[in-house]
Amino acid sequence: MAAELEFSQLDVDAEYIEQRCEQLESRELIIPIVKDGEMYEITRWGLAYLRGDLDAGHLRVWS
């Protein structure tokens, strides 16, 4: 994602994006398409969050 033009305009680096993806994954808002991969799929919980139907603060964090 860090190589994408949209993200380069946000002034974020690959490490920051990786940290954020780890947080989203720990809350089951995204899951890797391939185990230990770098491509993710939005889960049904993630879609509910994006629609405003879910407060992510109430989700359990998995480690």
C-alpha positions in Angstrom: 0.0 0.0 0.0 2.9 2.4 0.7 3.8 2.4 -3.0 0.3 3.5 -4.0 -0.1 7.1 -5.0 -3.0 7.8 -2.6 -1.0 6.6 0.4 2.2 8.5 -0.6 0.2 11.7 -0.5 -0.7 10.9 3.2 3.0 10.9 4.1 2.9 7.5 5.8 5.6 4.8 5.4 5.4 1.0 5.0 6.1 0.4 8.7 3.1 2.6 9.8 0.8 0.9 7.3 1.9 -2.5 8.6 1.2 -1.5 12.2 -2.2 -0.3 11.3 -3.0 -3.5 9.4 -1.9 -5.5 12.4 -4.3 -3.5 14.6 -7.2 -4.0 12.2 -6.4 -7.7 11.9 -6.3 -8.1 15.7 -9.8 -6.7 15.8 -10.9 -9.0 13.0 -11.8 -6.1 10.8 -9.5 -7.4 8.0 -8.0 -10.9 7.4 -5.0 -11.8 5.2 -6.0 -13.4 1.9 -3.0 -15.8 2.2 -1.6 -16.8 5.6 1.1 -14.3 6.6 0.5 -12.5 3.3 0.4 -8.7 2.7 -3.0 -8.6 1.0 -6.1 -8.3 3.1 -9.8 -8.8 2.8 -12.4 -6.8 4.7 -14.4 -9.0 7.0 -18.1 -8.6 7.7 -17.2 -6.8 11.0 -15.0 -4.5 8.9 -17.8 -3.7 6.6 -20.1 -3.1 9.5 -17.6 -0.7 10.9 -17.2 1.2 7.6 -21.0 1.5 7.4 -21.1 3.0 10.9 -23.0 0.0 12.4 -20.2 -1.1 14.7 -18.0 0.7 17.3 -14.6 -0.9 17.0 -13.8 0.0 20.6 -16.2 -2.8 21.7 -14.3 -5.5 19.7 -12.0 -7.9 21.5 -8.3 -7.6 20.5 -6.8 -10.9 19.6 -3.0 -11.4 20.0 
